[in-house]
Amino acid sequence: MLSFTEAIWEEVKDTQVTITALQPGSTDTVFFHKAQMETSKIVQDGSLAGPADVAKDGYDAQRAGDDKVVSGFKNKVQLTMSNLKPESVVAASVGVQQKPAD
């Protein structure tokens, strides 16, 4: 989605249209309930971002004309670190977060 959003942003950058990619990370929504993942480590650790904070970050970035925004300090750190690691290591780390906590 990020590459798609950046491509559209490039096409409309000289217009009044604003395209912003919101990269929220794990957010406290009904997703984890619907996916039957309430026991996953990331949910149990309370590591989920608040939906109001994520929405505000996205709204503020869109109003500022930013092409993308990573919501939340922890998510920014994780994204930065994931850019320095091989994809297989990142995938394994996410897999651990998604596994049941018990």
N, C-alpha and C positions, 0 to 999 in steps of 0.2 A: 504494500500500500504506500509506503514512503516513496519509493521510486516513481510510482504512478502519480502521486500528489506533486512531487517535485517536477515531473514532466509537464503536468497541467499548469503549475505555477509559472514555469518558464514560458509557456505559450501565452499566458494572459498577463504577464508582468507589466506590460505597457498600457494596461486598461484599468478600469475602476473595479475590476473583479479581484477579490481576495480569496486565496486558497491557503488553508493552513492545515498541516498534518498534526494531529494531536497524538502524542505517544504517552499514554497514561500509565503503562505498567499495570500491575495487578490492583484492581479497584474493588471496593466493597459494594458489589451489586448482587443481583440475584443469579448471576452467572454461575457461581460456585454451587449454589443450591440446585439449579437446573441441571448442572453437569454432575450432580451427586458427588461433589468434591469438598463437602464441609469438613471432612477429617484431614484434608491435605495440610501439610506442614505450614504453608504460607498463610492459610486461614487460621490455623490454630495458634500461630505465632503472633497474630494480630498485625501482620505486616502489610495489610491492604490499605491503599490510599482511600481517603474519603471522597465520595463522588462529587460533593459540592466544591471541594478544593480543585479536583481535576477539571470540572466544568468551568470554574473561574479562570484557571490557567489557560484553558483553551479559548475562552471568550476574550480574555485580555490579549492573548497572542494574535487572535484574529483581528481584533480592533486595532492592534499595532501594525498590522500588515505583515506579520512574521510568516515565513513559509513553513515553519515547524516549531513545535514546542514539546519538550520532555517535561512532564508534570511530576513534581516532587523531587526533593534533594536525593533521597535514597535511590530513586529510579535513575536520576542523572548519573550518580556514581556507578550503579550497576551497568548502565549503558556504556559509559566511558570504559569501564573495565572489560566489558564484553567485546569492545572494539580492539582490545589488546590481546585477547585470547583466541585460540583456534575455535572454530565453530563447534567442533565436537565437545570441547570443554564447556562451552556455554550451554549447549544442549543438555549435557549431563547435569549441570548445575540447576537448570530449570526443571529437569526431571526429578531431582531430589526435592525441590520445592513443591512439586505437584503430588508427590507420594503421600500416603496417609502418615500422620504424625506418630501413630502408635506402632 
